[in-house]
Amino acid sequence: MNNIVQNISLANLSLAFIPVLVVIAIIWRWNMGYKTTIYAIFRMLVQLLLIGYVLTYIFQTNSNYIVITILIIMLLVASWISLRTTSLPRKTLLLNAVYSIVLGGVTVLLLMTQGVLSLNPWYSPSYMIPLGGMIFASSMNGISLAAERLESELKQGQPYEKAKVIALRTSLIPITNMLLAVGLVSVPGMMTGQILSGVSPLIAVRYQIMVMCMIFGSTGISAAVFLHSVKGSFAENKNRFE
């Protein structure tokens, strides 16, 4: 099987921005605030370029302290971003978000890397950082969706316990759709990347099963822990939702 990954020239890469420009044009035409979209795309480019250089350095140093530091930074950033959908001050809920991602994300990461993959060394940067990124991102999205829906339900007068259930169900919609569609509608990113690099599809499938399980688990656990832990904070700010 051919194991040479196709190189993408900068000229060819520029073609990928054609559909992006089409969407920006639509957003501008519909008066939806195109500046935010342009900023997001620019930030994506800068962040990806930086992470490319950072990962190259990390892989070369192969230091467990650096890997742990990077994972902690990723966790804290994910916790902060996850709270952007609620009107409560982020500082009020930040510890809840960190606690939730630690329980739902870090534990799943350790299970997958030390149990399923049995990494040697245990901190192998080429596995820990990409998998940690996937897990923390899924936990972040789950908390963000749960927080937004919880607040929305409380504003409609729902009791907290019922609002919590609705919020958890909402947070699981994206990953549940992925579970239903994977292999039929889509070939997921990790599996696609491995196949393109020459890995047997049968091996790539095993990795993808692991990825789907870890994303579903980290999303559900993080969102559930967050919803359970923030009841007091939302109760103290009940007047905001009346």
C-alpha positions in Angstrom: 0.0 0.0 0.0 1.4 3.4 -0.9 2.5 5.1 2.3 3.6 8.5 0.9 1.4 11.3 1.9 0.5 13.7 -0.9 2.3 17.0 -0.4 0.1 20.1 -0.7 1.7 23.2 -2.3 0.8 26.6 -1.0 -0.7 27.4 -4.4 -2.9 24.4 -4.2 -3.8 25.1 -0.6 -5.1 28.5 -1.6 -7.8 26.8 -3.6 -9.2 25.5 -0.3 -10.2 29.1 0.6 -12.6 29.4 -2.3 -15.6 27.9 -0.4 -14.6 29.9 2.6 -14.8 33.1 0.6 -18.2 32.1 -0.7 -19.5 31.7 2.8 -18.0 35.0 3.8 -19.7 36.7 0.9 -23.0 35.2 1.9 -22.5 36.3 5.5 -21.7 39.8 4.3 -24.6 39.9 1.9 -27.0 38.8 4.7 -25.6 41.4 7.1 -24.5 38.8 9.7 -21.3 40.4 10.8 -18.6 39.1 8.5 -15.8 40.6 10.6 -16.1 38.0 13.2 -15.8 35.2 10.6 -12.7 36.8 9.1 -11.2 37.1 12.5 -12.0 33.5 13.3 -10.4 32.3 10.0 -7.3 34.5 10.6 -7.0 33.2 14.1 -7.3 29.6 12.9 -4.4 30.2 10.4 -2.1 31.7 13.0 -2.9 29.1 15.6 -2.4 26.1 13.2 0.9 27.6 12.0 2.1 28.1 15.5 1.1 24.6 16.7 2.9 23.1 13.7 6.2 24.7 14.9 5.4 23.9 18.6 4.6 20.3 17.9 7.8 19.9 15.9 9.8 21.2 18.9 7.9 19.0 21.4 8.3 15.9 19.3 12.1 16.5 19.1 12.6 17.2 22.8 10.4 14.2 23.9 10.0 15.6 27.4 7.2 14.4 29.8 7.2 17.8 31.6 6.6 19.7 28.4 3.8 17.3 27.4 2.1 17.7 30.8 2.4 21.5 30.6 0.9 21.6 27.1 -2.0 19.4 28.3 -2.7 21.6 31.3 -2.7 24.7 29.1 -5.1 23.0 26.6 -7.4 22.0 29.5 -7.5 25.5 31.0 -8.2 27.1 27.6 -10.9 24.6 26.8 -12.5 25.2 30.2 -12.5 29.0 29.6 -13.9 28.8 26.1 -16.6 26.3 27.1 -18.3 29.0 29.2 -18.8 31.5 26.4 -22.4 30.5 25.9 -23.7 31.4 29.4 -24.5 34.9 30.7 -23.0 34.1 34.1 -19.5 35.5 34.7 -17.0 32.9 33.5 -15.0 33.2 36.7 -18.1 31.9 38.6 -18.1 28.7 36.7 -14.5 28.2 35.7 -13.6 25.8 38.5 -16.7 23.7 37.6 -15.6 23.6 34.0 -12.0 22.6 34.9 -13.3 20.0 37.3 -15.7 18.6 34.7 -13.0 18.3 32.0 -10.5 16.7 34.4 -13.1 14.0 35.3 -14.5 13.5 31.9 -11.4 14.3 29.8 -8.2 13.5 31.6 -9.5 10.2 32.9 -10.6 9.1 29.4 -7.3 10.3 28.0 -5.4 8.1 30.5 -7.6 5.1 29.9 -7.1 5.4 26.1 -3.3 6.1 26.1 -2.3 3.8 29.0 -4.9 1.1 28.7 -6.0 0.8 25.1 -2.7 1.9 23.4 -0.3 1.1 26.3 2.1 3.9 25.2 5.8 3.5 25.7 6.9 6.0 26.9 3.6 6.8 28.6 3.8 10.4 27.6 4.5 9.8 23.9 3.9 13.4 22.5 2.7 12.2 19.1 -0.2 10.4 20.8 -0.9 12.3 24.0 -1.2 15.8 22.6 -3.4 15.0 19.5 -5.7 12.7 21.5 -5.8 15.1 24.4 -6.8 17.8 22.0 -9.6 15.7 20.6 -10.9 14.8 24.1 -10.6 18.3 25.6 -12.3 19.8 22.5 -15.2 17.3 22.8 -15.6 18.0 26.5 -15.5 21.7 25.8 -18.2 21.5 23.2 -20.4 19.3 25.4 -20.1 21.7 28.3 -20.8 24.7 26.1 -23.9 23.2 24.6 -25.1 22.0 28.0 -24.6 25.4 29.6 -26.4 27.3 26.9 -29.4 24.9 26.9 -29.5 24.8 30.7 -29.8 28.6 30.9 -32.3 28.7 28.1 -34.6 26.1 29.9 -34.3 27.9 33.2 -35.3 31.2 31.6 -38.4 29.4 30.3 -39.3 28.4 33.9 -38.3 24.8 33.8 -37.2 23.2 37.2 -33.5 22.6 37.4 -33.7 18.8 37.3 -35.7 18.8 34.1 -33.6 21.5 32.6 -30.5 19.5 33.4 -31.8 16.4 31.6 -32.7 18.5 28.5 -29.3 20.2 28.6 -27.4 16.8 28.7 -29.5 15.4 25.9 -28.7 18.5 23.8 -24.9 18.3 24.5 -24.9 14.7 23.2 -26.7 15.5 19.9 -23.6 16.2 17.8 -21.6 13.1 19.0 -24.7 10.9 18.7 -25.2 12.0 15.1 -21.5 11.2 14.5 -22.0 7.7 15.9 -25.1 7.1 13.7 -23.3 8.5 10.5 -19.8 7.2 10.9 -19.0 4.7 8.1 -22.2 5.5 6.2 -22.2 9.2 5.7 -18.6 10.1 6.7 -15.1 8.6 7.0 -13.8 10.4 10.1 -10.6 12.5 10.3 -8.3 10.1 12.1 -9.3 7.2 9.9 -8.9 9.2 6.8 -5.5 10.5 7.8 -4.3 7.0 8.6 -5.6 5.6 5.3 -3.9 8.4 3.3 -0.6 7.7 5.1 -0.8 4.1 4.1 -2.2 2.3 7.2 -4.5 -0.6 6.5 -8.2 0.3 6.7 -8.8 -2.5 9.1 -6.2 -1.0 11.6 -7.5 2.5 11.0 -11.0 1.2 11.9 -9.8 0.1 15.3 -8.3 3.5 16.0 -11.5 5.2 14.9 -13.6 3.0 17.2 -11.3 4.1 20.0 -11.7 7.8 19.0 -15.5 7.6 18.8 -15.7 5.9 22.2 -13.4 8.5 23.8 -15.2 11.4 22.3 -18.6 10.1 23.3 -17.4 9.3 26.8 -15.6 12.5 27.5 -18.5 14.6 26.2 -21.1 12.8 28.2 -19.1 12.6 31.4 -17.9 16.2 31.3 -21.3 17.6 30.5 -23.0 15.5 33.2 -20.5 16.5 35.9 -20.7 20.2 34.9 -24.5 20.2 35.0 -24.5 18.5 38.4 -21.9 20.8 39.9 -23.3 24.2 38.8 -26.7 23.8 40.4 -25.7 26.0 43.3 -24.3 28.8 41.0 -27.4 28.9 38.9 -29.6 28.9 42.0 -27.7 31.9 43.4 -28.3 33.8 40.2 -31.9 32.7 39.8 -33.0 36.3 39.4 -31.1 36.4 36.0 -33.5 33.8 34.6 -36.8 35.1 35.8 
